[in-house]
Amino acid sequence: MARKIAQYEVKEAGRDKGKIFILTEMSASQAERWALRALLAVGRSGIDIPEGIEKAGFSAIASFGLNLVMKLPMEDAEILLDEMFTCIKVLPDPKKPDLTRSLIEDDIEEVKTRVQLRKAIFDLHVDFLKAVVQ
């Protein structure tokens, strides 16, 4: 089965309005390493994981997982956050959907867009989180 792919279009007003990004799921090995790095960083930082979180439902686990990354020290979080963006390509011309390219710094001009893309990438990958928590 192919990796999951999602299209994200910025709909809110601002410099990124109308831009289209293509999000591609990490390979199984990359996602596993990412999840393990995240869990190890959480453990090192002393952040408590609530007991019974695995029973709270899938969306709660996913939301909690993203919030955990945001509580990590910058040196740990930066590596994880940077790797998330390797899953993103930009679609410069919607009339040519086969011509995506890797991101460059100027492709995303709003901080809000970066945050929204991180959430979309995380949502695309929550299957691995479910497996890790169980």
WOGILIN-V958377 format. One line per field, one symbol per residue. ss: DSSP state (2 for helix, 1 for strand, 0 for the rest). phi: phi as a letter, one per 40 degrees, with the letter a starting at -180 (. if undefined). psi: psi as a letter, one per 40 degrees, with the letter a starting at -180 (. if undefined). A space follows every 50 residues. Layout:
# WOGILIN-V958377
ss=???
phi=???
psi=???
This chain:
# WOGILIN-V958377
ss=00001111100000000001111100022222222222222222200000 00222002222222222222200222222222222221111000000001 1100222000222222222222220222222220
phi=.cccbbbbbcbcciccdgcbbbbbdccdcccccccccccccccccgcccd cgdccchcccccccccccdcccddcccdcccccdcccbbbbcbdcbccbc accbdccbbbcdcdcccccccddcbcdccdcccc
psi=hiiihihhhhdiiadeheihihhhiiidddddddddddddddddeehhhh hedeeeiddddddddddddeeiidddddddddddeeehiigdhdegeegi iiiidedhehddddddddddddddeeddddddd.
